[in-house]
Amino acid sequence: MRSLLGLTFALLLCGCPSRAHERGSGLPPCSKFGDQCEFSPGKLGSCVVRDGCTGGNCFTCQSQH
């Protein structure tokens, strides 16, 4: 019984784990070369120009690793 109370207290004290990685980084989409972007959830990248792009927004996010 004591361990159950201790576990309950620990969960209430610590709360749920953060889910910040699921919300995204809040970085805007690529608009200029070299800007930081989010390549995939929780992974940063850099804005680069797509090869062979001839119109529209030619920037894309490339992984930094």
N, C-alpha and C positions, 0 to 999 in steps of 0.2 A: 504494500500500500504506500509506503514511504517513497519507493522509487517511482511510482506512478505520479505522485504529487510533485516530486522533483522534476520529472520529465515534463509535466504540464507547466510548471513554473518556468522551466528553461525555454519551452516553446513560446510562452506568452512574453517572456522577456526579450527573446531574440527576434521573434516575428518570422515572417516568411522570407525566404531568400529573395534577393533583388532580381527583377526581371528586366533590368535596364537594357540588356542585350537584345531583347525582343522588341523593344520600342524603336530601335534605330538610333543613330547617332545625332540626328537632327541637322546633319550637314545638308546644305542645298545641293541640287543636282549640278553636274559639271557645266560651267559656263566659260572657263578660261583655263589655259594650259597651266599645270602645276598646282592647281587648287587641290585641297584634300577632299575626299569623297568616301562614301561607304561602299566598298566592293561587294560585300555580303554582310548579313547581320553580325555586327560586332567586329568586322575586319575593315581596317582603313585601307584606302587606296589613293592613287593620284590621278588627276584628270589628264588625259592624253588625247591626241587627235587620231581618229580612226583612219587606217590606211584606205586609200581609194575613195574616200567620201567626197562627193561633189556638190552636195546641197544640204540645206537644213543645219541642224546642230550636229557637228562632226566630232564633238567631244564625248568621250566615254571614260568610265572609271576602270583603272587597271590596278590589280593587286600589287602591293608593295613588296611582296615576298616571292 
